[in-house]
Each structure stands twice: as structure tokens, then as C-alpha cells.
């Protein structure tokens, strides 16, 4: 699916410093971590997202999915950005970090438990790789937040915007799969292919957030441990280049 137009249409919704939260699937322990009011707001936002996702995963054809995507994606973006701003204002950083980690763990657990049966191994593995990529992104975001800037360059703003766009697209696809897991419902094969294609945006998000970190904290000036390429990073790079070649040709 070509989502370029959809992404351009939501461009005006993006705040320069807003980072999407990774809590569209609320961790089971969130009620214990948050105040009553904060938990109620989070629950309401998550419920709204789940209602949209339920309608989307019921699509039978690519045309149905594209119509649903056009109808709901911008609303999903608005809720996710509102969730992020709410989390920044109301949830302590250490609690947010813990809830984010728990959300990742629960996603992985659900995928490993039921992914093969509901989606098949290939999609389950792609989804697990996406969650792993989101973990890497979350780690890099912590370093970006720690880097204080007096003025942001145009390139830094572009990195932030492109990161947000790609993260939202990948998160949307991952949340669709997560909703199917929670409801134990199947997704039609053609629609599965569209959702899986959206997961690949996580690789682009990783590339943009890493570029943003290098702009804010150049390698030679880093005071945090220097990021080294490992086998997992090489896998990300290979996947990114494969997508690039596919898009070009």
C-alpha cells in the first residue's frame, strides 16, 4: 500500500518535539503505576484506539483496508500524539519508562504465544522484529532527550518529523496485529500483507532517530557509551537497504 499521501495529510498534526508513546496497548500493570485520574485518561485513549483497530482488522480486501486506513489513520495519529503529550505532562519519566518496557514484553509474549496460529510464522517473526526495533528506538530516544539544544537545525527537525511519521505507521500496523491477538480473530491474507508492509516503516524510523542522535550528540563528543554496530544492527541495515532497492525498482 502506498501511504505517502496519508502521511503527508497528517503532517500538520505533528508537533516539533512530540514523541509518540509506545503505550497504545496498555500494560496490565498500568493501573498500579498510575493515579486514578491518569489511569482513567489512558484507559479512555486506549479504548478509542481499540475501537478503530477492531473495524480495521475486519477488512476483507485490500480495497476495504485502504478505505479503513484512510478513514482511521489520521484519527489514530491524533490520539497517539495526545497520549504522548499527556504522558509527558502527567506520568513521571521513570514510570513511563517502566510501562513502555512492560508494553514491549507483553507484545512479545502475546506474539510468541498465539502468533503462529493466528498469522503464521513469517508475520509473527516480522512483528517480533518490529517490537525489537522499537526497543532499540526507545533506547536511542533516551539519549536524544538527554541532549540539550539551544537551537534546532532544519535537519534535526526533519529527522524528528520523519521519525514520527514512520513510527506511527509501523505502530499502527503493529497495533492491528495486537488487536487480532487480543480478540483471537483472524485477518484476511491480503490484508495481512498490507499490515506487514506497514511494519517495515520501523526500520526507517530507526534510521531517522539514529541520524537525529548523531546530529545532537556527534560521535566524537558523546559522553554516553558510543553506539557500536553489532549483528542486530547489521540486520536492520540489510533490511533497510532491501526496502530501499524494492522502492526504487
Protein Blocks (a to p, Z undefined) as FASTA:
>chain_A
ZZklmmmmmmmmpcfklccdfklbccfklmmmpcfklmmmmmmmmmmmmmmmmmmmmpfb
fklmmmmmmmmmmmmmmmmmmmmmmmmmmmcfklmmmmmmmmmmmmmmmmmmmmmmmnoj
klmmmmmmmmmmmmmmmmmmmmmmmpccfbdcfklmmmmmmmmmmmmmmmmmmmmmmmmm
mnopacdfklmmmmmmmmmmmmmmmmmmmmmmmmmmgfklpcbdcddddfklmmmmmmmm
mmmmmmmZZ
